[in-house]
Amino acid sequence: MNSLVKFLSFVFVAVSASQAYYIGTGRYDITGPAAEINMMGYANPSQISAGIHLRQWSRAFVFAESVNSKRVVFVNLDACMATQIMKLEAIKKLKDAYGDMYTEENVAISGIHTHSGPGGYWQYLLYEVTSLGFVKQSLDVVVNGIVESIKMAHSNMKEGQLLTSMGSLTNASINRSPYAYEQNPDKDEYVHLCVEQRGFARTCCFGLLSLQLNCLFHHR
C-alpha cells in the first residue's frame, strides 16, 4: 500500500510541476490455466473454469523524473488481486535483470478485482481452500507476465507529460451491504449515489496519448 500511495503522489506531483518526465509502458499475457481451476474471488467451489473467454494481461507503467533518476513502477493485473508471493517472486527476477533499480520500495502491483480468473496463487491457506491447494501454474504465469511487462516498459521509455482529470459518476453501482454501511459513524458525510472518480491520469509522449490510468476507488 505504501508503494501505491507513493506512486499516486508521484503522479500528482508530476502533474502540478508541469514538466516532462520519462515514461514507459508494457503489456504481457498472463492468461492462466484454461480449465478445471477454481476461479479466484467468490470462494465458491463450484465456480470452475472451462475455457478462455478473454485473455488476461499485465500492464506496466514506469515513470522517472530523468533518464538516470530513481524510477516508480505501477503494474495493473487482470486478476482478482495481487499477492505478496507474486511481488516477492517478481522482484527476485527483476533484481537478477536490473540489480537494485526495481525493488519492493518502488514497484506497486494491483489487480482489477475480476472474479473470472484462475485462483491458487496465494501463499496463505485460507485463500487456497476452494482451489484445493496451491496452483503453481497460476502463480508462474502471472509472475512472468509482471516481469516481462516491466521489461517492455523499461525498454521503451520516452519523454512525455502527465495530465490528470477528475469527475463524478452517478448511478454507477449499488451498495452490496446497506446494513454494514449504516454502521459507519460518518456515513452522512458522503454523498449517496455519487462516486467521485479520482486519479484519472493521462500520459502524453511526444504529443501522442500512450496510456491512460482510470482509477475508480469503489468497492462497497
N, C-alpha and C positions, 0 to 999 in steps of 0.2 A: 504494500500500500504506500509506503514511504516513497518508493521509486516512482509510482504512478503520480503521486502528488508533486514530486519534483518535476516530473515530465510536464504536467499540466501547467505548473508555474513557469517552466521554461518557455512553453508556447506563448503564454500570455505576456511574459516579459518581452519576448521576441517581438510580438505584435506592437507593444507600446513603444518599443525602441525604434521601429520603422527603419530597419536596416536589413541588409542582405545577410542571409545565413546559408550554410551548406546543407543540402537536403538530399536524402537518398530513399528510394522505395524498392521493395521487393515482394514477390508473391511466390509461394511454393505450395504444391499439392500436399495435403495432409489427410486425404481420404483413407480411413482405416479399414479394418476387416468389413467386407461387404455383407456378410450374412452370419447368422447364428451367434451374435454377440448382443448382450443386453444393452439397451440404449441408456445413456447417462442422463439423469435428471429427475425422472418421476419415481424412481425406486420401485418400479413395477416389474416383477419377474417375468411377466408375460409379454413385455414390450421387447421383442427380439427382432433384430434387423434381418431383412430378407431381400437385400438388393440395394442398389445405389440410385437414388432419385436425383440428387445434385452432388457434385464433388465439393469437398471442403478444402479451405485454404488457410495458410498462414500468411498474414500481410504485415510486413515490417517497415518501419519508418525510422530513419536515422537522421538526427539533427546535430549540427555543430555550429559554433559561432565563427570558426575559421577552419582552414584545412587541417591545422595541427592542434586545434583545441580539443578538450575532452568532449566526448560525444554522449548523446542521450538517445536511447532506443525505446520505441514503443512497438509491441507486437500484438496484433489482434487476431485471435484464432476463431475459426468456425467450429467452436467446441463449446460444451456447456460451461466450462471454466478452465483456467489454467491451474495446475497443481504444483506443489513445491518440488516434487521429484522431476517434473518436466523442466522447471527452471534450472535446478541443480545439474541435470544431465546436459542441458543445452549450454550452460555456462562452461562446463568442462570442455566441450567440443570447441567453443569459441576461444577459450584460453589456449587450446592447442594450436589454433589457427592465427590468433592475433595477440597473444600474450595478455597483458592487463588492459587492453583497450576496451573490451566489453566484459563487465563483471556484474556481480549481484547488485552493485550500487547504481549502475546506470542503465540497466536493462529491465523494463517493465513489461510483463506479459499478461494479457487479459483475454477473456473469451466472450463471445456474443450471447452466451447462455442458451444456445439451442438444446432442445431435448431430443433431437433427431440424429444423434451421432453415437458411435460406439463408446462404451464405457470400459472400465477395467484398468484405467491408467493412474489410479491413486496408490499412495503408499500407506493409506490408513484402512484398517479392516472394515470399519463401518460403511464406507463407500463401495466396498467390493462385495458386499453380501449378495446383492441382486445380480451382479455379473458373475457370481460363482467363483470369485477369486481374481487375482491379478492377470491381466491380459497383456503380455509383453509386446505383442504386435501393435496393440492400440497405442501404447506409450512410444514405441520406437518411431512410428511414422510421424507422430506429432513433433517429437524432439528433432528429428531430421528436418522436418519442414521449417521449424523455427530457425534452426541454424542456417539452412540454405536460403531462406528468405532474407535473413540478416546479411548474409554474404552478398546476395544480389544488391541489397540496398547500399551496402558498404562500397561496392564496386561502381555504382552509378551516381555518386553524389555530385550535385550540381549547385551552383549558386542560385539562390532564389529568395523569396519573401514569404512571410507568414501573415495571413489575414484571418480575422475572426468575425463571426456574426452571431447574433443571439435572437431568439424569438420565443413564442409561446405556442403550445399545441392545446387545442380544446377537444374534448370527447375522444381522447386518444386511447383510453383504457378504462377498465373498471377496477374497483377495489376488491381484491380476492378475499379479504377478511375484514369486513366492516366492524365486527366486534373487536378485533385486535386493534384496529385503527382508532376506535373510540377510547381506548385505554391510554392513548398518548396525552399527556397533560398539556401539550402545546398544540393540539390538533386545530384549534380555532385560529391559529396564526397563519395557516395555509389556505390558499385559495382552492376551493373544490373545483373539480372538473377542468383544471387548468394546469398543465405541466410545463414548467419552464425548460426550454431546450438550451443547455449550456455547452460551451466548448466546441462550437461549430467552427472548426479550423480549416481553412483552405490554404494550400501551399502552391505558390506560383513559381515555376522555374523558367527563366528566360521568357517570360510573358505567356507561358502555357500552363494551364492547370494540370498539375501532375498527380495530385492526391487530394482527398477530402476526408476529414475526420468528422463524423457526425455523432456527438456524444449526447445521448438522452439517458440521464441517470434516473431510471424509474423502474422499480420492481416492488409493487405494492401487494 
